[in-house]
Amino acid sequence: MTELEKLRIVAGYEFLKHIRRRRLYVILGLTLAAELAVLILVPVLGEGYPDNVKVMAALLSMGPSLATIGAIFFAGDAIAGEFESKTGYILFPNPVRRITLVIGKYLACYAAVILLVIFGYVIVSISLLVIYGNIPIETLSSFGLCLLYAGSVLSVTFFFSSISKGAMGATVITLVFIMVISGIVDSVLMMTGQPHWFMLSSNGDTIATVYGGYELFLEGVVPHGGMGMTPFEIETPDIGLSVLSMVIYLVVGFLLSIWITKRRQLA
């Protein structure tokens, strides 16, 4: 059996595990709930739906953004779980290279997250068609950025999973890194007028800001005239630089997770 055939078996088995797990359907439910909340609250709290279809599209993109967080819950135990539960004693001595196992697990996690993202954008597209009768072309760019962001989040999670003693630790560390540490540093850099395109939290914002920047997105969440009260200028990161940043997170995190897993001892 070739290594490629082994990779296909590992990826297929891991993907079936994700399909059978409750967490996939929990995140699907959360994504649906987030989209419904936007569809219900926007006209209730405002004066109906925004006139600009792009504003509504940007607001609805929060659902797919939430779906990418599923990458953390899918991948938190991908590597750390094998060491924590000692199943590595069964897997690693087999004639399947560790690099094959890591790549197979990564592909399976990515496939599961892609399903979540597609689900989110199906809701976005249907909602925009029903309300406005058209879908902005930027939705396609948002979809691509969401997939890339999911891959970068997945790689970062794999990295923390490869160095963590347990699956819960890897999940919590990744959540704190992305949603707390990166978010705080990103905010500080933004308030001080410094470049912040390389922060992962800022990269995630591009999923919504691709429709027209922070200014257009905030039209849907800030009362009229509220933008002028902002004590600092909000500068939308360059999409090209953000894409470069996400690619770096994706590649470096993934390669480090493979390198560490190959050298990590079971005991």
For each residue, the residues with C-beta under 8 A, 3 or more apart:
1: 5 6
2: 5 6
3: 6 7 97 100
4: 7 8
5: 1 2 8 9
6: 1 2 3 9 10 96 97 100 104
7: 3 4 10 11 100 103 104 107
8: 4 5 11 12 104
9: 5 6 12 13 104
10: 6 7 13 14 96 100 101 103 104 105 108
11: 7 8 14 15 103 104 105 107 108 111
12: 8 9 15 16 108
13: 9 10 16 17 104 108
14: 10 11 17 18 78 104 105 107 108 109
15: 11 12 18 19 107 108 111 112
16: 12 13 19 20
17: 13 14 20 21 108
18: 14 15 21 24 74 108 109 111 112
19: 15 16 24 112
20: 16 17
21: 17 18 24
22: 25 26
23: 26 27 70 73 74
24: 18 19 21 27 28 70 74 112 115 116
25: 22 28 29
26: 22 23 29 30
27: 23 24 30 31 66 67 69 70 73 116
28: 24 25 31 32 116 119
29: 25 26 32 33
30: 26 27 33 34 66
31: 27 28 34 35 63 64 66 67 116 119 120 123
32: 28 29 35 36 63 119 123
33: 29 30 36 37
34: 30 31 37 38 62 63 66
35: 31 32 38 39 60 63 120 123 124 127
36: 32 33 39 40
37: 33 34 40 41
38: 34 35 41 42 59 60 62 63
39: 35 36 42 43 60 127
40: 36 37 43 44
41: 37 38 44 45
42: 38 39 45 46 49 50 56 59 220
43: 39 40 46 48 49
44: 40 41
45: 41 42
46: 42 43 49 50
47:
48: 43
49: 42 43 46 56 131 132
50: 42 46 53 55 56 59 219 220
51: 55
52: 55 56 216 219
53: 50 56 57 128 131 132 134 135 136
54: 57 58 136 138 211 212 216
55: 50 51 52 58 59 211 212 216 217 219 220
56: 42 49 50 52 53 59 60 127 128 131 132 220
57: 53 54 60 61 124 128 135 136 138 139 142 211
58: 54 55 61 208 209 211 212 216 217 220
59: 38 42 50 55 56 62 208 217 220 221
60: 35 38 39 56 57 63 123 124 127 128
61: 57 58 64 65 124 142 146 207 208 211
62: 34 38 59 65 66 208
63: 31 32 34 35 38 60 66 67 120 123 124
64: 31 61 67 68 116 117 120 121 124 142 143 146 207
65: 61 62 68 69 146 149 204 207 208
66: 27 30 31 34 62 63 69 120
67: 27 31 63 64 70 113 116 117 119 120 146 150
68: 64 65 71 113 116 117 146 149 150 153 204
69: 27 65 66 72 73 153 175
70: 23 24 27 67 73 74 112 113 116
71: 68 74 75 109 110 113 150 153 154 157
72: 69 75 76 153 157 171 174 175 178
73: 23 27 69 70 76 171
74: 18 23 24 70 71 78 109 112 113 154
75: 71 72 78 105 106 109 154 157 158 161
76: 72 73 80 81 157 160 161 167 168 170 171 174
77: 80 81 84 161 167 170 171
78: 14 74 75 81 102 105 106 109 157 158 161
79: 82 83 102 105 158 161 162 170 257 261
80: 76 77 83 84 161 162 164 165 166 167 169 170
81: 76 77 78 84 85 87 161 166 167
82: 79 85 87 88 91 92
83: 79 80 86 88 165 264 266
84: 77 80 81 165 166 167
85: 81 82
86: 83 89 266
87: 81 82 90 91
88: 82 83 91 92 266
89: 86 92 93 266
90: 87 93 94
91: 82 87 88 94 96 101
92: 82 88 89 98 101 266
93: 89 90
94: 90 91
95:
96: 6 10 91 100 101
97: 3 6 100 101
98: 92 101 102 258 261 262
99: 102 103 258 261 262
100: 3 6 7 10 96 97 103 104
101: 10 91 92 96 97 98 104 105 261
102: 78 79 98 99 105 106 158 257 258 261
103: 7 10 11 99 100 106 107 258
104: 6 7 8 9 10 11 13 14 100 101 107 108
105: 10 11 14 75 78 79 101 102 108 109 158
106: 75 78 102 103 109 110 154 155 158 254 257
107: 7 11 14 15 103 104 110 111
108: 10 11 12 13 14 15 17 18 104 105 111 112
109: 14 18 71 74 75 78 105 106 112 113 154
110: 71 106 107 113 114 150 151 154
111: 11 15 18 107 108 114 115
112: 15 18 19 24 70 74 108 109 115 116
113: 67 68 70 71 74 109 110 116 117 150 154
114: 110 111 117 118 147 150
115: 24 111 112 118 119
116: 24 27 28 31 64 67 68 70 112 113 119 120
117: 64 67 68 113 114 120 121 143 146 147 150
118: 114 115 121 122
119: 28 31 32 67 115 116 122 123
120: 31 35 63 64 66 67 116 117 123 124 146
121: 64 117 118 124 125 139 142 143 146
122: 118 119 125 126
123: 31 32 35 60 63 119 120 126 127
124: 35 57 60 61 63 64 120 121 127 128 139
125: 121 122 128 129 135 139
126: 122 123 129 130
127: 35 39 56 60 123 124 130 131
128: 53 56 57 60 124 125 131 132 134 135 136 139
129: 125 126 132 133 134 135
130: 126 127
131: 49 53 56 127 128
132: 49 53 56 128 129
133: 129
134: 53 128 129
135: 53 57 125 128 129 139
136: 53 54 57 128 139 211
137: 140 141
138: 54 57 141 142 210 211 212
139: 57 121 124 125 128 135 136 142 143
140: 137 143 144
141: 137 138 144 145 210 239
142: 57 61 64 121 138 139 145 146 207 208 210 211
143: 64 117 121 139 140 146 147
144: 140 141 147 148
145: 141 142 148 149 206 207 210 239 242 243 246
146: 61 64 65 67 68 117 120 121 142 143 149 150 207
147: 114 117 143 144 150 151
148: 144 145 151 152 243 246 247 250
149: 65 68 145 146 152 153 203 204 206 207 246
150: 67 68 71 110 113 114 117 146 147 153 154
151: 110 147 148 154 155 246 250
152: 148 149 155 156 200 203 245 246 247 249 250 253
153: 68 69 71 72 149 150 156 157 174 178 200
154: 71 74 75 106 109 110 113 150 151 157 158 250
155: 106 151 152 158 159 249 250 251 252 253 254 257
156: 152 153 159 160 174 177 178 200 249 253
157: 71 72 75 76 78 153 154 160 161 170 171 174 253
158: 75 78 79 102 105 106 154 155 161 162 253 254 257
159: 155 156 162 163 253 254 256 257 260
160: 76 156 157 163 164 170 173 174 177
161: 75 76 77 78 79 80 81 157 158 164 167 170 257
162: 79 80 158 159 256 257 260 261 264
163: 159 160 260
164: 80 160 161 167 169 170 173
165: 80 83 84 169
166: 80 81 84 169 170
167: 76 77 80 81 84 161 164 170 171
168: 76 171 172
169: 80 164 165 166 172 173
170: 76 77 79 80 157 160 161 164 166 167 173 174
171: 72 73 76 77 157 167 168 174 175
172: 168 169 175 176
173: 160 164 169 170 176 177
174: 72 76 153 156 157 160 170 171 177 178
175: 69 72 171 172 178 179 180
176: 172 173 179 180 181
177: 156 160 173 174 180 181 182 200
178: 72 153 156 174 175 181 182 183 200 201 204
179: 175 176 182 183 201
180: 175 176 177 183 184
181: 176 177 178 184 185
182: 177 178 179 185 186 199 200 201 202
183: 178 179 180 186 187 201
184: 180 181 187 188
185: 181 182 188 189 196 199
186: 182 183 189 190 196 199 201 202
187: 183 184 190 191
188: 184 185 191 192
189: 185 186 192 194 195 196 199
190: 186 187 193 194 196 202 232 234 235
191: 187 188 231 232
192: 188 189
193: 190 232 233 235
194: 189 190
195: 189 198 237
196: 185 186 189 190 199 202 237
197: 202 203 237 238 241 242 245
198: 195 202 241 245
199: 182 185 186 189 196 202 203 245
200: 152 153 156 177 178 182 203 204 245 246 249
201: 178 179 182 183 186 204 205
202: 182 186 190 196 197 198 199 205 206 237 242 245
203: 149 152 197 199 200 206 237 242 245 246 249
204: 65 68 149 178 200 201 207
205: 201 202 208 209 214 237
206: 145 149 202 203 209 210 237 239 242 243
207: 61 64 65 142 145 146 149 204 210
208: 58 59 61 62 65 142 205 211 217
209: 58 205 206 212 213 214 216 217 236 237
210: 138 141 142 145 206 207 239
211: 54 55 57 58 61 136 138 142 208 216 217
212: 54 55 58 138 209 215 216 217
213: 209 216 217 236
214: 205 209 217 218 234 235 236
215: 212 218 219 227 234 236
216: 52 54 55 58 209 211 212 213 219
217: 55 58 59 208 209 211 212 213 214 220 221
218: 214 215 221 222 226 227 234
219: 50 52 55 215 216 222
220: 42 50 55 56 58 59 217
221: 59 217 218
222: 218 219 226 227
223: 226
224:
225: 228 229
226: 218 222 223 229 230
227: 215 218 222 230
228: 225
229: 225 226
230: 226 227 233 234
231: 191
232: 190 191 193
233: 193 230
234: 190 214 215 218 230
235: 190 193 214
236: 209 213 214 215
237: 195 196 197 202 203 205 206 209 241 242
238: 197 241 242
239: 141 145 206 210 242 243
240: 243 244
241: 197 198 237 238 244 245
242: 145 197 202 203 206 237 238 239 245 246
243: 145 148 206 239 240 246 247
244: 240 241 247 248
245: 152 197 198 199 200 202 203 241 242 248 249
246: 145 148 149 151 152 200 203 242 243 249 250
247: 148 152 243 244 250 251
248: 244 245 251 252
249: 152 155 156 200 203 245 246 252 253
250: 148 151 152 154 155 246 247 253 254
251: 155 247 248 254 255
252: 155 248 249 255 256
253: 152 155 156 157 158 159 249 250 256 257
254: 106 155 158 159 250 251 257 258
255: 251 252 258 259
256: 159 162 252 253 259 260
257: 79 102 106 155 158 159 161 162 253 254 260 261
258: 98 99 102 103 254 255 261 262
259: 255 256 262 263
260: 159 162 163 256 257 263 264
261: 79 98 99 101 102 162 257 258 264
262: 98 99 258 259
263: 259 260
264: 83 162 260 261
265:
266: 83 86 88 89 92
267:
